[in-house]
Amino acid sequence: MPADRHGREPAPSDETGRGFRPASLDAVNFLLADVRGALGPYLNVFLVTQQHWSQSEVGLVTSLAGWLGLAVQTPIGAAIDATHRKREAIVLALVVLGAGALCIYLFPTFWPVLIANTLIAVVGDVFGPAVAALTLGLVPQRMLARRMGRNAAFDHAGNVAVAALAGLVGWLFSQQAVFLLVPVFAVLSSFAVLSIPASAIDQRRARGVEASAGGEANGGAGDGEKLSGMGILVRCRPLLIFGICALLFHFANAPLLPLVGQKLAAAHPEWATVMMSSCIIAAQLVMLPIAVLVGRTADRLGRKPILLVGFAILPLRAVLYTLSDNSAWLIGVQLLDGVGAGIFTALTPLVIADLMRGTGRYNLAFGAVATMQGVGAATSGFVTGVIVDRFGYSAAFLTAGAMALIALAALFLGLPETAPSSPAEAEAEPLPEPGLAE
């Protein structure tokens, strides 16, 4: 095939990569959602309703695990940038995740749960940046928005599947049995990841560097690459602003589903797992078409207008939870999570790719933003647990709503539009070092 004016060979197919089948990446996103979905809110509900932990104890365990996990998030992103074994990194993380879930199932007491949940939080840092890196390395820039939307859609479909399966397992057996789903899906996920040929991944593009004349065809840093220093994390003002917005968004959003699940479990203890599954399924069914829609419109409408809609949904949702304890109402309000979180999830990898294009630090930046998200989520777990114990659920919901309004204001006032002027232009030329780009 003839090379283009930058010395790059065109992709052998729309999805690029020798021997790569898009269905493999679809399966990875679907099954990894299943692995992660069998933990999280189910653990909180199980500890409160079955093990009779206090809200403060649950908040402490989740916060400590979250804080340690976020401490290694950015280094993990940098390591994913550097390694060519991104598939193997995902498989190793899946092994640890499955072992942690088995530990929680067998020993649901404070110290085993704390240790296992901490290990799960640490290896959980691998999946987001690693899958995004695989996507960048497999898909050309002109198709990235649609592919990221498709990734998010299959992720949400996986969440729906595991929520339904977890609800069935919890109803037929026990809440504790739900954790046995994790090792099963970990094995399936490993097969899906390894079905992507290593030779199909453009290692430069996977870290946000466009191949240039004089570089290696598919390897690491070639002579034609120019990588930005790690200081790009603080020099790129839009990235800093987006990270702060992500922190505030997750501080407000992370505790909402567990709190709703606990309210439902307290009212209907015999249906606790089924109720939690209903909340998850309700949101994920909305997220699936939202992700596809975002992928198809993000280039045409821009990233910022769509993000503003997603951020505006969150404070509304938090306030609506305080209006009624009716189960149907709570599950209905949870549908709004499908719009807000669905937009944020679909656009985050794309916004970071916009800002880091040409720097070679995509996964480092992804890890840094994920760290900011983790700071918000981990801190809110403890804060809202204390608020619920002392002031009740409504106070916790309103606190989350106030933080969501601050996040919306920060996004509106501080973040510029990140989309390239056209996909063709984005494909042709890497961005200059973003530095203090406005």
C-alpha positions in Angstrom: 0.0 0.0 0.0 1.3 3.5 -0.8 2.4 5.6 2.2 0.7 9.0 2.8 2.6 12.3 3.0 3.6 11.6 6.6 5.2 8.2 5.8 2.3 6.3 7.3 0.8 3.3 5.5 -3.0 3.4 5.3 -4.9 0.9 7.4 -5.6 -2.5 5.8 -9.2 -2.1 6.9 -11.5 0.4 8.5 -10.5 -0.8 11.9 -6.8 -1.2 11.0 -4.5 -3.8 12.3 -3.5 -7.1 10.7 -5.9 -9.9 11.7 -7.9 -7.6 14.1 -11.6 -8.2 14.3 -13.8 -5.5 15.8 -15.8 -8.2 17.6 -12.8 -9.0 19.8 -12.7 -5.4 21.1 -16.5 -5.6 21.5 -16.1 -8.7 23.6 -13.4 -7.2 25.8 -15.6 -4.2 26.7 -18.7 -6.4 27.3 -16.9 -8.9 29.5 -14.7 -6.5 31.5 -18.0 -4.7 32.4 -19.2 -8.1 33.7 -16.1 -8.5 35.8 -16.3 -5.1 37.4 -20.1 -5.1 37.7 -20.3 -8.1 40.0 -18.5 -6.0 42.7 -18.9 -2.3 43.6 -22.4 -1.6 44.9 -23.2 -5.2 45.6 -20.3 -5.3 48.1 -21.7 -2.3 49.9 -25.2 -3.7 50.1 -23.9 -7.2 51.2 -21.8 -5.7 54.0 -24.6 -3.5 55.3 -27.6 -5.9 55.0 -26.0 -9.3 55.5 -22.8 -8.7 57.6 -24.4 -5.8 59.5 -21.5 -3.4 59.1 -22.2 0.3 59.9 -22.2 2.9 57.2 -18.9 4.3 58.6 -17.2 0.9 58.5 -18.3 0.4 54.9 -17.2 3.9 54.0 -13.8 3.4 55.7 -13.1 0.2 53.8 -14.1 1.6 50.4 -12.3 4.9 51.0 -9.0 3.3 52.1 -9.1 1.0 49.1 -9.9 3.9 46.8 -7.2 6.1 48.2 -4.5 3.4 47.7 -5.8 2.6 44.3 -5.8 6.2 43.2 -2.2 6.6 44.5 -1.0 4.2 41.8 -3.4 5.2 39.0 -1.1 7.7 37.3 2.0 5.5 37.6 0.0 2.7 36.1 -1.0 4.9 33.2 2.7 5.8 32.6 3.5 2.1 32.7 0.8 1.3 30.1 2.3 4.0 27.9 5.7 2.4 28.1 4.8 -1.3 27.7 4.0 -3.2 24.5 2.3 -5.9 26.6 -0.9 -4.1 27.2 -2.9 -7.3 26.6 -0.9 -9.2 29.2 -1.3 -6.3 31.7 -5.1 -6.7 31.5 -4.9 -10.5 32.0 -2.7 -10.1 35.1 -5.1 -7.6 36.5 -8.0 -10.0 35.9 -6.2 -12.8 37.8 -5.8 -10.5 40.9 -9.4 -9.3 40.6 -10.8 -12.9 40.5 -8.7 -13.9 43.5 -9.9 -10.8 45.5 -13.5 -11.6 44.8 -13.0 -15.2 46.0 -11.4 -13.9 49.2 -14.4 -11.7 49.9 -16.7 -14.6 49.3 -14.8 -16.9 51.6 -13.8 -14.5 54.3 -16.3 -11.6 54.6 -14.8 -10.1 57.7 -13.1 -6.7 58.1 -9.4 -7.4 57.4 -9.8 -9.9 54.5 -12.4 -7.6 52.9 -10.2 -4.5 53.4 -7.1 -6.3 51.8 -9.0 -7.9 49.0 -10.9 -4.7 48.2 -7.7 -2.7 48.2 -6.0 -5.1 45.7 -9.2 -5.0 43.5 -9.0 -1.2 43.6 -5.3 -1.2 42.5 -5.7 -3.6 39.6 -8.9 -2.0 38.6 -6.8 1.0 37.6 -5.4 -1.0 34.7 -8.6 -1.6 32.7 -9.7 1.9 31.7 -6.4 3.2 30.3 -5.4 -0.2 28.9 -8.6 -0.7 26.9 -8.5 2.9 25.7 -4.9 2.4 24.6 -5.7 -0.8 22.7 -8.5 1.2 21.0 -6.1 4.0 20.0 -3.7 1.5 18.7 -6.3 -0.4 16.6 -8.5 2.4 15.2 -7.5 5.5 13.1 -8.3 9.0 14.4 -11.1 9.6 11.9 -13.0 6.6 13.4 -12.1 7.2 17.1 -15.3 9.0 18.2 -17.5 6.2 16.9 -15.3 3.5 18.2 -15.1 5.0 21.7 -18.9 5.3 21.6 -19.1 1.6 20.6 -16.8 0.6 23.4 -19.0 2.4 25.9 -22.1 0.8 24.4 -20.7 -2.7 24.8 -19.5 -1.8 28.3 -23.1 -0.8 29.3 -24.5 -3.9 27.6 -22.2 -5.9 29.8 -23.3 -4.1 32.9 -26.9 -4.9 32.0 -26.1 -8.6 31.6 -24.2 -9.0 34.8 -26.8 -7.0 36.8 -29.5 -9.3 35.6 -27.4 -12.4 36.2 -26.3 -11.1 39.7 -29.9 -10.4 40.6 -30.9 -13.9 39.6 -27.9 -15.5 41.5 -28.7 -13.4 44.6 -32.3 -14.4 44.5 -31.7 -18.1 43.8 -28.7 -18.5 46.2 -27.5 -15.6 48.2 -26.0 -12.1 48.0 -22.6 -13.6 48.8 -22.8 -16.0 45.8 -22.7 -13.0 43.4 -19.0 -12.6 44.0 -18.4 -16.0 42.4 -19.3 -14.5 39.1 -16.1 -12.5 39.0 -13.6 -15.3 38.5 -15.8 -16.8 35.7 -16.0 -13.6 33.8 -12.3 -12.9 34.4 -11.4 -16.1 32.5 -13.8 -15.2 29.7 -12.3 -11.7 29.6 -8.8 -13.0 29.4 -9.7 -15.1 26.3 -11.3 -12.0 24.7 -8.2 -9.8 25.3 -5.8 -12.4 23.9 -7.9 -12.8 20.8 -6.7 -9.4 19.7 -3.4 -10.0 17.8 -0.4 -8.2 19.3 0.8 -7.4 15.8 -2.4 -5.4 15.1 -1.7 -2.8 17.7 0.1 0.3 16.6 2.2 1.0 19.7 2.8 4.6 18.9 -0.8 5.5 18.3 -1.7 3.5 21.4 0.1 6.1 23.5 -1.0 9.2 21.5 2.0 9.5 19.2 1.4 9.6 15.5 3.9 7.5 13.5 6.4 9.7 11.6 9.0 9.2 8.9 12.0 7.5 10.3 10.2 5.7 13.1 9.7 2.1 13.6 6.7 0.4 12.0 5.0 -0.9 15.0 7.3 -0.7 17.9 8.3 1.7 20.7 9.8 5.1 20.5 11.5 5.4 17.1 13.8 8.1 15.8 10.9 10.1 14.4 9.0 10.3 17.7 8.9 13.3 20.0 7.5 12.5 23.4 6.4 15.3 25.8 7.7 15.2 29.3 5.6 14.2 32.2 5.2 17.8 33.1 2.6 17.9 30.4 0.1 17.0 33.2 0.5 20.4 34.8 1.3 22.5 31.7 -1.9 21.5 29.9 -4.4 23.8 31.5 -7.5 22.2 29.8 -6.4 18.8 31.2 -6.1 20.2 34.7 -9.6 21.8 34.4 -11.1 18.5 33.1 -9.5 16.6 35.9 -11.0 18.9 38.5 -14.4 18.6 36.9 -14.0 14.8 36.9 -13.1 14.9 40.6 -16.2 16.9 41.5 -18.5 14.9 39.2 -17.4 11.6 40.8 -17.6 13.0 44.4 -21.2 13.7 43.7 -22.1 10.7 41.6 -20.2 7.8 43.2 -22.2 7.5 46.4 -25.7 7.9 44.8 -26.2 4.3 43.6 -24.9 2.6 46.8 -27.1 4.9 48.9 -30.2 4.2 46.9 -29.4 0.5 47.0 -29.1 0.6 50.8 -32.5 2.4 51.1 -34.1 -0.2 48.9 -32.5 -3.0 50.8 -33.7 -1.6 54.1 -37.2 -1.5 52.9 -37.2 -4.8 51.1 -34.3 -6.9 52.6 -35.4 -10.1 50.9 -35.2 -8.4 47.5 -31.9 -6.5 48.2 -29.9 -7.9 45.3 -32.8 -7.8 42.9 -33.5 -4.2 43.7 -29.8 -3.2 43.2 -29.8 -5.1 39.9 -33.0 -3.2 38.9 -31.2 0.2 39.6 -28.2 -0.8 37.6 -30.1 -2.2 34.7 -32.4 0.8 34.5 -29.4 3.2 34.1 -27.3 0.9 31.9 -30.2 0.4 29.4 -30.3 4.2 29.0 -26.5 4.5 28.8 -26.3 2.0 25.9 -28.1 4.2 23.3 -26.6 7.3 24.8 -23.1 6.0 24.2 -23.9 5.2 20.6 -25.4 8.7 20.1 -22.4 10.4 21.7 -20.1 8.5 19.4 -22.0 9.6 16.4 -22.4 13.3 17.3 -19.3 14.2 19.2 -17.4 15.3 16.1 -20.3 17.3 14.7 -21.6 18.9 17.9 -18.3 19.1 19.8 -17.4 17.6 23.2 -18.3 20.5 25.5 -22.0 20.9 24.7 -22.7 17.2 25.2 -20.6 17.2 28.5 -22.6 20.1 29.8 -25.9 18.1 29.4 -24.4 15.2 31.3 -23.1 17.3 34.1 -26.5 19.2 34.4 -28.4 15.9 34.9 -26.4 15.0 38.1 -27.6 17.7 40.6 -31.2 17.2 39.4 -31.0 13.5 40.0 -29.5 14.0 43.5 -32.4 16.3 44.5 -35.1 14.0 43.1 -33.9 11.2 45.3 -35.0 13.2 48.4 -38.6 13.6 47.3 -39.8 10.0 47.9 -38.7 6.7 49.3 -41.0 4.7 47.0 -39.1 2.0 45.3 -40.5 2.7 41.8 -39.6 6.4 42.2 -36.0 5.6 43.2 -35.5 3.2 40.4 -37.1 5.7 38.0 -34.8 8.5 39.1 -31.9 6.2 38.6 -32.7 6.3 34.8 -31.2 9.7 34.8 -27.8 8.2 35.7 -27.9 6.6 32.3 -27.8 10.0 30.7 -25.4 11.8 32.9 -22.8 9.1 33.6 -23.3 7.7 30.2 -22.2 10.9 28.5 -19.3 11.3 30.9 -18.1 7.7 30.4 -18.3 7.9 26.6 -16.6 11.2 26.2 -13.8 11.0 28.8 -11.4 8.9 26.7 -12.1 11.0 23.7 -11.5 14.4 25.4 -8.2 13.1 26.8 -7.2 11.8 23.3 -7.9 15.3 21.9 -5.8 17.0 24.5 -2.9 14.5 24.4 -2.7 13.9 20.6 0.9 14.1 19.5 2.4 14.1 23.0 2.9 10.4 23.5 1.4 10.7 27.0 -2.2 9.6 26.5 -2.2 6.8 29.1 -0.3 8.9 31.6 -3.0 11.6 31.2 -5.8 9.0 31.4 -4.3 7.7 34.6 -4.0 11.2 36.0 -7.7 12.0 35.2 -8.7 8.6 36.7 -6.8 9.5 39.8 -8.8 12.7 40.1 -12.0 10.7 39.7 -10.8 8.3 42.3 -10.0 11.1 44.8 -13.6 12.3 44.4 -15.2 8.8 44.6 -13.0 7.6 47.5 -13.5 10.7 49.6 -17.2 10.8 49.0 -17.6 7.2 50.2 -16.4 8.1 53.7 -18.0 11.6 53.8 -21.5 10.4 52.8 -21.3 7.4 55.1 -20.7 9.8 58.0 -23.4 12.2 56.8 -26.0 9.3 56.6 -25.1 8.0 60.1 -25.5 11.5 61.6 -28.1 13.3 59.5 -29.8 10.8 57.2 -30.0 10.0 53.6 -31.6 13.2 52.4 -28.7 15.3 53.7 -26.2 13.0 51.9 -28.2 13.4 48.6 -28.3 17.2 48.9 -24.6 17.4 49.7 -23.9 15.4 46.5 -26.2 17.7 44.6 -24.3 20.8 45.7 -21.0 19.3 44.6 -22.6 18.5 41.2 -23.6 22.1 40.7 -20.0 23.2 41.4 -18.8 20.7 38.8 -21.2 22.0 36.2 -20.1 25.6 36.8 -16.4 24.6 36.6 -17.0 22.8 33.3 -19.0 25.7 31.8 -16.5 28.4 32.8 -13.2 26.6 32.5 -13.1 23.9 29.8 -12.6 24.9 26.2 -13.9 22.8 23.3 -11.3 20.1 22.6 -12.6 18.6 19.3 -10.4 19.0 16.3 -11.9 21.2 13.6 -12.4 18.2 11.3 -11.5 14.5 11.6 -9.4 14.8 8.4 -7.3 17.5 10.0 -6.9 15.5 13.2 -5.7 12.5 11.2 -3.3 14.5 9.2 -1.4 16.5 11.8 -0.6 15.9 15.5 -1.4 18.6 17.8 1.4 20.8 18.9 2.4 20.4 22.6 -0.7 21.7 24.4 1.2 23.5 27.1 -1.0 26.4 28.2 -3.5 25.9 25.4 -6.7 27.6 26.0 
